[in-house]
Amino acid sequence: MERPDQSDQENLQLAGCPAGGKPAPTIYDAESVEAVRRRQAVQPHRMKLFRNALFKHAKDWGEALELLPPPARSEMEREVAFETLSLAGRQDSSVDGASKLAFQTQDGCLVESVVLRPRTGRTSLCISSQVGCACYCSFCATGLMGFTRNLAAAEILDQVGQACRLVKAEGRSLRNVVFMGMGEPLLNLDQVSSAVEFLLAPEFFHLSGSRITVSTVGIPEAMVRFARCFPGVQLALSLHSARQPVRERLMPQARRYPLDMLRESLVEAACNGKVMIEYLMLAGVNDSDEDLAALMAYLSGIPVHINIIPFNEFSGCNLRGTPRPARERFALRLKQAGFDTTLRYSLGSDIAAACGQLVRHRKGTGHGAG
């Protein structure tokens, strides 16, 4: 599959390696694993059993290694790392069953992932793609911590691998993976694309594209490139206002990518199927009749599904969420106008694990698990 073009280096940054140079090969480095297989002359069917154990059945390292001949087992254990992140902390919600996982990278950074266990039983994982975020959205705690670096594909994937093993112990399996944690995925396009390819690949996790969602604040060219490369993967746009002055107040990126430019990319991205529109409702900011009319006009004729989201408050932010009855009326009017609309409820807010609340930087800083 052709990767998205990386010509705009300012916006589509390549992930830097952790401090110290090139990281050691991990189980997510298919070429290194294949090199071990070739050197040890492992039969392809044995390697398939090994991969299935790791990625489809969420077995631990020892169980998977037992499927290889002893010489290959020894070299694999010596040359390939099972995990690239270490679990630094965990918090479990006493309200809705969400779990916030704090992972430490090899260079000492902390990122967070959230396991969501809704009553439907469809376990989901919200993962991070960067350490911090450079978008500085006013409603997001992650933006307050600034930007440190992009995560490598292996660091993105290891959040999934470790979460799969965690929920397997509970008799669950991971159904959905959403790139809605720390960072802007489309500003780490190359590494996110590599991770998505791995998640989709039949020989690895083999997730359906409909079970992967990549959320963006709206990087027009990257949206189009990603949609072309991964037409079956769900793209979500954090819109939050269809009025340019309001969106600029909420999201600094809106000054560089105004709504008219963003709409052109949205139309093209929607050629592959409905784009999810995230609309965070803020009291006195974007919840008026004028805001509703602007949203309807902006999305008219585009195949979208609108998610109405409650605001999750955090320290240092003076924004307040729109009360639930007003959110329900807003959503109802969108439905009556013919828009597919869902009124979403947050999970994990009691442990600062809900949307916009993830804020870790380095060990001992920020809030969250630990």
N, C-alpha and C positions, 0 to 999 in steps of 0.2 A: 504494500500500500504506500503511495507517495505521501511523504510528510508535508505538512504545511510549510510554505516558504518562510525563511527567516531573514528576509532582506531588510526589514525595518528593525535594526538592532536596538534602537532606543526603546521600542515598545514590546518587542518579542524577544525578551532576554533569554540567552542560554543559561542553564543552571551552572553555577560554579561548583567545582568540587569542594568538599569539606577541607578545612585547613590541613595542610600537610601533603597536598597533591592528590594524585589519582587514588580513589578509594579501592579497597580490596574487592575482588569479585564476590558477588553474592548469588544466592539461588535465583535471583531475578536477572542475572547476566547470562542469557541463553548461550552466548558464544563460549564463555568460559566453562560452563557446565558441559557443553557439547565437546569441548576440547578434552576434558577429562574422559568422557565416554570413548572418544576415538583412541586416546592413548592407552586406555585399559581394555579396548576391544569389547565393550559392553554391548550386548545385543540390543537392537532398538526396542524390542518389546519389554526388556527389563527396565530400560530408561523410561519408557512410557508408564510403567507401573510406579516407578519412582516419582515422576512428575505428578501423576494422578494422586498419589498419596499426599504430596505436599500441597497442591493447589486445589484439587477438587474435593479431597476428603479431609483436609485440614489436620493431617497427622503431624506429630512432632518430629524433630530431626532424627532422633534415634530410630523411630518406627520406619521412617522413609529409608534411612540408610540400610536397614536390614534387608531391603529388597534388592540391593546391589551385591555383586560378588565381593568378597573380602578385599582384594587389591583396590578395586574402584571405590569401595567404601572408605578405605583409609585415605586415598588421595583426595576424595571429595571432602572429607572431614578436615583435611589439612589445608586444602587450597581454596575452598569456597565457604564463605560465611553464611550461616543460616539466617541470622537477623542482622540488620544494619542499624536498627534503633534499639534502645533499651527502654523498658517501661519504667518511668520515674515516679509515677503516681497514678492513683485511680480514685475517683469519687463516684458514688452511686446515689442517684436520686431516691429520696424516700417517698416521692409523690407519683412518679410516672415510670420508673424503671430505667431511665436513661443512665448511661455510664460515661463519664468523661475520662479519657485516657491521656496522660501526659507522657510524651515520648522524648527522650534525650538523644540528640544526634551525636556522632562521634567527635564533633568539634564543640560540644557543650551547649548547643542551642536546644530550646524546648519548643515542641509543637504539640498541638492538641487534636485529638480525634474524639468523636462522640458516637457511641453505640445507642441507637434508638430502638426501643422495644414497644411499639404501639400495640393497642389492644387487638388489632387485626392479626397480630402474630408475624407480620412481615418485617423481620429485623432489617434495619438499615444502618449504614455507617456513613457519617459525615467526616471527610478527610481534608487535610491541609495540603496545600501545594507550595507554600512559601513559609519562611520564618518571618512573621510580621506581614505587613502590607504597605505598599507605597501609594495606595489610592486615597487614604485619609478621609473616608466617608464619615460624616458627622454622627451618624447613627450606629457606628460600629466600633466596639472597643479595640478590636485588633489594629485598626488604623492608628490609634493613639500610641502604640508601641513602636511605630516606625517600621522600616524595612531592613532586614539583615541580609538575607540571601534567598535564592530559589532552592527548593528541594530537588535533589536528583530523583530520577524515576524510581530507583531502588528504594529510596526513602519514602516516596509516595506509596509504593506497592507494599512495603513492609507494614504500613499501618493497616492495610487490608489483610495481609497474611496473619498478623498477630490477632486482629479482631476476629477473624474466622476461627482461629483455635480457641479463643476465649468463649465465643458463643456456642461452639460445638460442645464444650463441656457442660453447657446448660441444655443440651438437646435441641439446639437451634441451628439454623444455617443462615448465612448472610444473603439477603435477597437483593438489596439495593446498595449501590455506592454513589454518594453524592459529593462532588467537589464544591462544598460550601463551607469549608472550614477556614483556617487562616490563609490569607493571600488571595491574589487575583490569578486564577488559573491561566488565563490567556496572556498574561505577562510572563509566563513560564511555559510557553507553548510547546517547545521542543520536548521538554521532559514530561509534561502532561500528556502529550501525544504518544510518547513511548509507553507511558504507564497505561493509557487507555488501550493501546494495541495489545499489551500483555493481558489486560483484563478480558479482552474480547477473544483472544486467541484460543482455538479449540484445544491446543496442547497444554494450555496453562489454566487460568481460572474459568475460561469459556462462559463468561457472562453475556447475556443478551444486551444489545445496545439500549434497549428500552429500560434496562435496569441500571443504567449509568446516566447520571445527570452532571453536566458541567455548567456551573453558574459564572456569570461575568457581569461586571458593572457596565460593560458596553465598550469594547475595543473593536471598532467596525471591521477593519481588514481581517483581524484575527478571527472574528466571528464567522466571516464568510469562508475563510480558509479551513477552519475547524469543521464547519458544516459540510463542506465539500469532501473533506477527508473522511469524516465519520458521519455519514448521512443517517445512520440508524441510532446514533447516540442523542439523548435528550439535551438540548441546549436551553439554558434558562437565563433570561435577561433581568437584572435588577434595575427596573425602570424607576419606580417610586414617585415619579411625577412626569406628566406630559406637558408641563409648563416650564419653559427654559429657565427663567429666573429662579424658580423653586428648585429645580434639579441642580442648578449650579450651587445653590446654597447647601444642598445636601451632599453633593458629590462633586469634588473639584475636577474630576475627569470630564464632567459635562462641559466645562469651558473649552476643552480641546476638541471634544467630540459632541457637537451640538445635536439637538434632537432630529433636525432634518437629515444630517449625515447618518445618524444612527438608524433612522427609519429605512433608508436605502439598504443598509446591510441587513436589517431585520427582515425586510421583504425577501431578499435573496436567500437568507438562511432558512426562512420558512418554506422555501420551495421543496425542502426535504421532509416536511411535516411540521406539525404545530410546534412553535416555540413557546416555552413557558415564560410568562411574564410575572415577575415578583413585584408586588406592590405593598410596601410597608406603610401602614397607616399611622400618621402622626397628627396629634390633636392641633388644630389651628394652622397646620402647615400644608397638608395635601389631601384633606378630607372634606372639602367644601363642594357645593354643587358645581362651581366653576372647575374644580379639579376633576370631578367626575365627567363633565362634558368634554374637557380637554383630552382625557384618557380615551373616551369612546371615539372621539374624532381621530386621534392619533393612531389607534389600532384598527380602525375601520377597514375592512377588506383584507386584513392579514390573518392567516390561520394561527391563532394563539390560544393558549389556556391561561387564564389569569388566576394567580394565587394571591389572595388577600391575607396579609401577614400581620400579626400583632407585634408591637414594638417591645423588645426586652430591655428594660432600663438597666443602666450600669453607672457606677460612680464616675463623676466628672462630666456627665452629659446632662444638659438641661432640657432635652426633648422629652415629650410625654406621648404615650400611646393614645390613639383614639379608643374610646370606650367600646366594649363589645357590641352593644345594641346599635351604635352608629356604624360599626364595621359590617354588621349583618345587613343593615339597610343599604349600604354602599354596594355590597355584593349582590343583593337582591335586584337592585336596579341594573346592574351589569347583566345579570341573567335575563332580566326582562327585555333588555336591549339585544339579546341574542348571543352574548359572549359566554363561552364555557368558563365558568368561574367556580373556584373552590375557596372556602373560608378555612384557613389553616390555623391550627393551634400549636403552640410551641411545647416542646418537651425539654426537660432538663433545666428549666429556668432557676430552680432552687439551688442548683450547684454551678450556676453561671456557665451552663453548657448549651444554652439556646442560641439561635441565630444572632450573630453580632456581639456575643459575649465572650468569645474566646480571646484570651490575652495572656500569652506566655512569651518570654523572650529568652532569657538564660536562667539556669537553675538558681532559684532563690529570688527571682523577680516576678513581678506581675501577680495575677490572681489565678485561681484554678486548682487543678489537682496537684497533689504533692504532699 
